[in-house]
């Protein structure tokens, strides 16, 4: 009968430290309206310059939440 044992991984096989610190992190945006392959409510990450362009064009907002829509009456007033 053989024993099944798990051997601990040697410490020198640890994950390598990230050396790519010069690369900017993606900015998370939520789309307000359709844009290329995205639709309202889609969440995606972009490079900071592209995210800022989408926000300036009012295609998307920064973060993962859609802004609350103003409450309006469903029926038109006569």
C-alpha positions in Angstrom: 0.0 0.0 0.0 1.5 3.4 -0.9 0.8 6.7 0.8 -0.4 9.6 -1.3 1.4 12.7 0.0 1.4 16.1 -1.4 4.8 17.8 -1.4 4.9 21.5 -0.7 6.3 23.5 -3.6 9.8 24.8 -3.1 9.9 28.4 -2.1 12.1 29.3 -5.0 9.2 28.5 -7.3 7.1 31.3 -6.0 5.3 33.6 -8.4 7.7 36.1 -9.9 7.2 39.7 -8.7 5.6 42.1 -11.1 8.4 44.0 -12.9 6.1 45.9 -15.3 5.4 48.9 -13.0 5.7 51.5 -15.8 2.5 50.3 -17.4 -0.6 52.4 -16.3 -3.5 50.5 -14.8 -6.8 50.2 -16.6 -9.6 52.5 -15.7 -13.0 50.8 -15.2 -15.9 52.5 -17.0 -19.6 51.7 -17.4 -21.2 52.5 -20.7 -24.2 54.8 -20.8 -25.2 54.1 -24.4 -24.1 51.7 -27.2 -20.6 52.2 -28.4 -18.9 49.7 -30.8 -19.4 46.3 -29.2 -20.6 47.7 -25.9 -24.2 48.4 -24.8 -25.7 50.4 -21.9 -24.6 48.9 -18.6 -21.5 47.1 -19.9 -18.4 47.4 -17.7 -14.9 47.4 -19.3 -11.4 48.5 -18.5 -9.4 50.9 -20.7 -6.1 52.7 -20.7 -6.4 56.1 -18.8 -6.4 58.2 -22.0 -9.1 56.1 -23.8 -11.2 56.0 -20.6 -11.0 59.8 -20.3 -12.0 60.2 -24.0 -15.1 58.0 -23.5 -16.1 59.9 -20.3 -15.6 63.3 -22.1 -17.8 62.1 -25.0 -20.4 61.0 -22.4 -20.4 57.5 -23.7 -19.3 56.1 -20.3 -18.9 57.0 -16.7 -16.0 56.1 -14.4 -16.7 53.2 -12.1 -19.1 50.2 -12.1 -22.4 52.0 -11.4 -24.8 53.6 -13.8 -25.9 57.0 -12.6 -29.4 57.2 -11.3 -31.9 58.5 -13.9 -34.0 61.5 -12.9 -37.5 60.5 -11.9 -40.0 61.7 -14.5 -43.7 61.1 -14.9 -44.4 58.3 -17.4 -47.5 60.0 -18.7 -47.1 63.3 -20.6 -48.8 66.3 -19.1 -51.4 67.9 -21.2 
